[in-house]
Amino acid sequence: MGKRARRRLADPSAEYSRSKTTDSAASGSVQAQLLEPPPPPWGSFPLTEISVAIGIVLLVAGFVIGGRGGTVILVTGLVIGSVAGFEQALREHRSGYKAHSAVLAGIPAAIAVGVLALAGVAPVLFAPVAVGVALAAWLPLRASFAKRG
């Protein structure tokens, strides 16, 4: 268990008992059992799960169909699934439930690479730009999560 997780467990507002610690050793981290995942703003409706399922179906359909139409369907599936994953990661990161700094930092990096590709920049620059943008986004994301913990 890392230093930040121990600091969060030492929080007097967290309900912590010796029995939870021993029970959680086999099932996962103590932190995950002490904190509940944040509820979505739309209540108990499983919108994220439905979006991921639709994205997977579109990915498979686009792959099976092939051609230009299949590519459009495949990219649509990727976008829908990515937006659902982004929403879940952002909600968990902002609430302090789990640190998703690297996942969230990858989004502006992917957008930057996409812009470079559309602009016709040489592909040899994609990796350095992606790493730079991801690092520039990761540092403040990690700092904001550390403040919550």
C-alpha positions in Angstrom: 0.0 0.0 0.0 1.4 3.4 -1.0 2.0 6.4 1.2 -1.0 8.3 -0.2 -3.4 5.3 0.5 -2.2 5.1 4.1 -2.8 8.8 4.5 -6.3 8.4 3.2 -6.9 5.5 5.6 -5.7 7.5 8.5 -8.6 9.9 7.9 -10.9 9.8 11.0 -13.9 10.3 8.8 -13.3 6.9 7.1 -14.9 4.0 8.7 -12.0 1.6 9.3 -12.1 -1.6 11.2 -9.7 -4.5 11.7 -12.2 -6.9 10.2 -12.3 -5.0 6.9 -8.6 -5.0 6.7 -8.3 -8.8 7.0 -11.3 -9.5 4.7 -9.9 -7.2 2.0 -6.5 -8.8 1.9 -7.7 -11.4 -0.5 -10.2 -9.3 -2.5 -8.3 -6.1 -3.2 -7.2 -2.9 -1.7 -8.5 -1.6 1.5 -9.0 1.8 0.0 -11.4 0.4 -2.6 -13.5 -1.2 0.1 -13.6 1.8 2.4 -14.7 4.3 -0.3 -17.7 3.7 -2.5 -17.4 4.7 -6.2 -19.0 8.0 -7.0 -22.6 7.7 -8.2 -23.3 9.0 -11.7 -25.3 12.2 -12.0 -28.1 10.3 -13.8 -28.8 8.0 -10.9 -29.0 4.3 -11.1 -29.6 4.1 -14.9 -26.6 2.2 -16.4 -25.8 4.7 -19.1 -22.0 4.1 -19.0 -22.4 0.3 -19.3 -25.0 0.7 -22.1 -22.6 3.0 -24.0 -19.7 0.6 -23.7 -21.9 -2.2 -24.9 -23.1 -0.2 -27.9 -19.4 0.8 -28.6 -18.4 -2.9 -28.6 -21.2 -3.9 -30.9 -20.3 -1.1 -33.3 -16.7 -2.1 -33.3 -17.5 -5.7 -34.2 -20.0 -4.6 -36.8 -17.5 -2.2 -38.4 -14.9 -4.9 -38.5 -17.3 -7.4 -40.1 -18.7 -5.0 -42.6 -15.3 -3.7 -43.8 -14.8 -1.1 -46.4 -15.5 2.6 -46.0 -18.8 2.2 -44.3 -17.3 -0.3 -41.9 -14.5 2.1 -41.0 -17.1 4.8 -40.1 -19.0 2.4 -37.9 -15.8 1.2 -36.3 -14.6 4.7 -35.5 -18.1 5.5 -34.2 -17.8 2.5 -31.8 -14.4 3.7 -30.7 -15.6 7.2 -30.0 -18.7 6.0 -28.0 -16.7 3.5 -26.0 -14.0 6.1 -25.3 -16.4 8.7 -24.2 -18.0 6.3 -21.8 -14.6 5.3 -20.4 -13.5 9.0 -20.1 -16.7 9.8 -18.2 -16.1 7.0 -15.7 -12.4 7.8 -15.3 -13.1 11.5 -14.8 -15.8 10.9 -12.2 -13.7 8.5 -10.2 -10.6 10.8 -10.5 -12.4 14.0 -9.4 -14.1 12.3 -6.5 -10.8 10.9 -5.2 -11.9 7.3 -5.5 -9.1 6.3 -7.9 -6.3 8.1 -9.6 -6.8 8.0 -13.4 -4.2 10.7 -14.1 -2.5 8.8 -16.9 -5.7 7.8 -18.6 -7.0 11.4 -18.5 -3.7 12.7 -19.7 -3.8 10.4 -22.7 -6.9 12.2 -24.1 -5.3 15.5 -24.9 -2.2 13.6 -26.2 -4.5 11.6 -28.6 -6.2 14.7 -29.7 -2.8 16.4 -30.4 -1.7 13.4 -32.5 -5.0 13.5 -34.4 -4.5 17.2 -35.1 -0.9 16.6 -36.3 -2.1 13.7 -38.5 -4.8 15.9 -40.1 -2.3 18.7 -40.6 0.0 16.4 -42.5 2.9 16.5 -40.1 5.6 13.8 -40.4 4.6 10.8 -38.3 8.1 10.8 -36.7 6.9 13.7 -34.5 3.8 12.0 -33.2 5.4 10.1 -30.3 7.5 13.1 -28.9 4.5 15.4 -29.1 2.2 12.8 -27.5 4.6 12.2 -24.7 5.1 16.0 -24.1 1.4 16.7 -24.1 0.6 13.7 -21.9 3.2 14.8 -19.4 2.0 18.4 -19.4 -1.5 17.2 -18.7 -0.5 14.4 -16.2 1.4 16.7 -13.8 -1.6 18.9 -12.8 -4.0 15.9 -12.8 -1.7 14.0 -10.4 -1.3 17.1 -8.2 -5.1 17.6 -8.0 -5.6 14.0 -7.0 -2.9 14.2 -4.4 -4.6 17.2 -2.8 -7.8 15.3 -2.4 -6.0 12.4 -0.8 
